[in-house]
Amino acid sequence: MQNKLAGVEGDDENDLFESALQGDSEAFAALLQKYRPQLKLYLNGRICGVLRQRIDSSDVIQEVAVHGVGSAASVDYLRTQSPLRCLQLLAGHRLYEIFRFHLEREKRDPRRERSLDDGNSSTMALARLLADSMLSPAQNLLQAERILMVHQALDSMDADGRQILTWVHYESLSRSSLGERLGINEEAARKRYSRALKQFGDIMQKLGYDCPDDELQF
């Protein structure tokens, strides 16, 4: 691996990247080693909530190393990306799969105490709904990354705003029913919902996703 890492840049890196996409495990490991610091920063910004107590970025990078680039369809898309962006997408996909695994395992464990499912199950489901409503390419890798970003935004919201979005988009609560649940009239409930939605959109923009109102098909 040291030989493949030595002086890797420009055309040499492109050749290494292509070799990795074609299944060269040594080339893939070399790229992972080169971009490990950037990947750790990328993942640390997306590992949120109770999940921080269970895994760290190094665990996810190890999973990426084990699974490689994935299917032929994924390879065709990844070939259009830079090496770092390719690794970010693969890491985001693995993180999403790890999160799902932990949620499903803890749902089956009646002895759990402080659990990932303390609000995270419905939050992840809501994240999937909101991510599915955003207009963007349909590739699974991008979808996994988008879901993680939405989950991160929801996790950063205040509890009241997140609860309102959960009621409206996960439980399909109407505006009038929302008002009844909050103990306020329908117009006040609409304003509370609008504030929650704006907070969500502002956080998404800070995370690097431009999220105009007409893109969220609510």
Beta strands, then each sheet from edge to edge (+ up, - down):
end
